[in-house]
Amino acid sequence: MDEWYPIRYHLVMGAATVVRQARRRAGMSLRELAGRAGTSHATLSAYETGAKTPGVATLERIVRAAGFALDLELVPRVDGDRPADRGRELEAVLALAAQFPARHAETLAFPRFPEVPA
């Protein structure tokens, strides 16, 4: 299933891809990685082909056995991810900006801070 991501990830990366890439990048055989991860090579093969899907704990164990770490970061999204919401947000920002004076007075109406002796 192809999806378009603005951060330049254009393909969905499933567990099968993660397991296969971890094993290949580690230069390990199915049997070697399976032994280190505490599973059978048949099960590991099923994970790699997508016939079975490992749970998160199992996936992490396999990736660690290959010498890698899973890294996933949740980032808060901006409320209102639809174009209409963005338009309303822009309107609100422009309305707020319009409340500020466009031209500044030549002199400040506030007292100056006293000079501090050096």
QUIKAPE-V558538 format. One record per helix or strand. SS is the DSSP state (helix for helix, strand for strand). FROM is the first residue (numbers start at 1). TO is the last residue. If there is no record, write none. Layout:
<<SS | FROM | TO> <SS | FROM | TO>>
//
This chain:
<<strand | 2 | 2> <strand | 11 | 11> <helix | 15 | 26> <helix | 30 | 37> <helix | 41 | 49> <helix | 56 | 65> <helix | 83 | 98>>
//
